Amino acid sequence: VGRIAFRINPDVDPRTHRYISTGKKETKFGLDIERTINAYKMASKLPCIELVGLHMHIGSQILTIEPFISALGKVIPLCNELRNHYPTFRYLDIGGGIGIKYRPDHTPISTSNFATSIAPLLRSSGFDIVMEPGRFLVGNAGVLLARVQYIKSSVTKQFVIIDAAMNDLIRPSLYEAYHEILSVRETGARMRADLVGPVCESGDFIALDREMPRLQSGDLVAIMSAGAYGFSMASNYNSRPRPAEVMIKGTKAQLIRKRETLKNLVENEILLK
């Protein structure tokens, strides 16, 4: 028996970046309510299929509770209707999307406020609840450590060129995302610059026109909150080996993924005969 749950699009604005907004009707994700009901009717007639639940995911990096409440207000009544027709229906996957602090002015949803707001709705429904809090758990736990190669001054601005690039952390280029920039070396001086990598793309940047610690060649830079959608979205673009990963526990550091080499980039290629 195959246990299935359809994904619904509740048409709710999660108030996040348009590229990570997945719960509005104009996005490609999920089914509207009418199509969801029809999908369950169709699936109920198929052999070896068990209808067990419904899934929603309205977006990522959401910093307010209201979109979750609005979505559940639409989804829970539908789940109740489905349960009345299909006795095996028992799960509601509320997805993820709880945001974290990337910028100094970000105020993430607290776990207590989130629970206080939505737990009564979920508890009264009686469904088994599934949740996907990935970014919330690991986002602030990861740091991308890079070294300054040199400082380049143009007529209009300064560029801090580091050895990390868009292939290592694509969020700024892809999502216009903000990551805090810290210097590992203590310094009270500040500078305004673009923090960029060595890839031949205008989109190869970590921060644009940003005030940051005054950096110089050889300095180590900590690019904060890189634990989510960092390494998992990294690539070998521009023939760049991906960096090593190190786990820090207290004062101990352990290598958990080896640094890639140029050999790793070509070892799976097969020459034509």
N, C-alpha and C positions, 0 to 999 in steps of 0.2 A: 504493500500500500504506500502510495506517495502522499505525504502530508503537505498541503500547500496553504499559502496565505497570499492574497492579492494585495498589491500596494495601491492605496488611494491617494489622490491629489485633492486635498481639502480646500484648495484655492484660498490660502492664507498668506499674507505678506509677512515674512519673517524679519523684515527690516535689517537685512544684511546685504553684503555685496551681491550684485546681480548674478555673478558667476557661481555663487554657492547658495542661491535661492532656488529651492527645488519644490516648494509647495504651492506655487501659484499656477493658475490654469494655463498660462502661456508657456510653461516649461514642458519638457519632454517626459517628465516623470509621472508615473501612476495613472489611475483612472478616476474620472469624476464619479460622483455618487451613483448616477443612473447606470453608467457602464459597469460600475463595480457590482451592482445588484445583478445585472445581466450576465456578468462573468461568472458569478457564483451559481446562477441558475444553469448555465452551460456546463460548468465543471461538475455540478452535482449529478449530472447524467453520465459522466465518464466512468468507466470501470477502474477499479483500483486507485481511486483518488479519495482522500479524506480531507474535508474542508476544516481547517483547525484554527484559522485566525485571520487577522487583518494587519497590514503594515502601513505606517506612515513615516515620512521623514521630510520635514518642511524646509530644512536648510541647515547651514552651519554657521558657527560663530555668532550665535544669537545672544544678545545681552539683556533682553527683557522677557518677562514671563508671559506677557499678554498673547503673543502668537501661539504659544503652546496651549493656553486656555481656550483660545478661539478655535484652534484645530480640534481639540478634544470635544468641544461643544458640538462640532459637526460629526465627529467620528464615532463617539460613544453611542448616540442614538442609532446609528447605522449598524454598529456591532450588536446592539440589542435586537434589532430587527433580524439580522442574520442568524443570531443564536436561536431565535424563535423558529426559524425554518430548518436550521441544520444543527442537530444536537451535538455534533462533534466540535462545534465552534467554541473555542475556549481561550484563545490567546489574542492579546492586543500588543503589537510592537509599536511603541511610541517614538521609535527612532532615536536620534541623538540631536546634536546641534547646540548644546549648552556652550556658550563662549568662555574664553579665558582672557586674561589681561595681557594684551600685546602692547598697548600704548599706556603711558602714565595716566591718561584721563579715562581709561576703560574701567568700568565698575561691573565686574561679572555678577551673574546671578549667584546668590549664596545657595548652598545645598539645602539649608533649612527653609529659606523662602520658597525655593522651588518645590520642596516636599509639602510645605504647608499649603501651597496654592493648588497643586494638582493631585495630591494624595487622596483628598476626599472624593474627587471625581472618579478616580480609578478604583478606590475601595468600594464605593457604592455600586460600581459596575459588576463587580464579582469576577472579572476576568483575570487570568494569569498575565502578568505584565512583563514585557521584554523591553530593555532599554539599551542604547548604544552610546555610552559616554566616552568614546575614545579620546578625543582631543582634550576633554576636561581632565582626564586622568594623566595624560602624558605630555600635553603641549608645553607646559611651563617647565617640564623636567629636562628638556633637551636644550643644549647649547651648541651652536656651530662655531668652532674655534678656527680662526683664520689668521694669517700673518700678512702684515703690510709689506708689499713689494717696493713701492715707492710712491711719492707724492708728485702729482703732475699739476702744474698751474697753467691755466689758459688765460686769455684776456679777460674772461668774465667770471671764472670760477676755479675752484680747486677740486681735483679728483684724488681720492685715496684708492689706489689699486691694491687689491688683496688677492691672495691665492685661491680663495673660494669664488664661486661663480654661480650663474643662474642654473647650471646643471646640478649644483649641489643643493641649492635652495631656490626653487622657482616661484615661491609664493609672492614675493614683491613684484616680479615681472608679470605673473599670471593674474593675480588678484589685487594688484596695487596694495599689497599687504604691508603693514608696518611691523618692523622688528626693532626692538631697542638695541642700541649699539653701545657697548661698554669697552673700555680699555683695560686690559689685564694689568698693565703698569699704571700705578697710581699717578694721576695728574689732575690738577685743578684747572688747567688751561682748556679753552674750548676753541673750536673752529667750525666753520660752515663749509660743507663739501658734499660731493656725491661719493658714496662708497660703492665701488664697482669692481667687477672681476675682469679676467683677461680674455673672455670669450668675445669673438668678433660679432657682436650684436649690440645695437643701441639699447635693447631691452635687458642687457646684462648688468643689472644693478641690484644692490641690497637696500640702498637708501638714496633718495634724491634731495638735494638742496637741504640737507639736514644739519642742525647743530649737533655736534658730537665732541667727545674728548679730543684734544689736540693730539694727533697721531704722527708718528714718523716712521721711516723705513725700519723694518725689523720688529716693530711692535706686534704683540698679539692682540687680536680683537675678538671679543665675545659677542656673537650675534644671538640674542636671547630668544627664548620661546620657540625653539626649532624642533621640539620633540614630536610634533604632529604635522603630517604632510611635508616633512623635511626629507629624510632619507628615503622614505617610501615613494617619493615622487622624483628622486634624483635619477640622473641618466648619465650616459657616457658621451653626450653631445660634445662635438669638437674634439673627439678622441681623448676625453679626459677621464682618467681612472677615478672611481669614487673613493671618498676618504675612509679612514678607519673609524670604527665606533668603539668608544670606551665607556664602560659602566663605572660610575663613582658611587661607592657606598661608604659613608663616613670619610675616613682618611685613606681608604684603599681604592685603587684604580685597577680595573681589569679589562684587558682587550677582549671585546666580544665579537668583533668582525674585523678581519684583516684588511689593511689598505690594499686596494686593487693595484695591479701593475699593468704596464703596457702589454705584457704577455697575456694577461687575462682578457684584454680587449679583443685579441685575435685567435685565442686558442680554440674556439668553436667554429672558426671559418674553415671551409674546405676548398682547396684549389681545384680549378677545373683541369681535367686530364685531356 
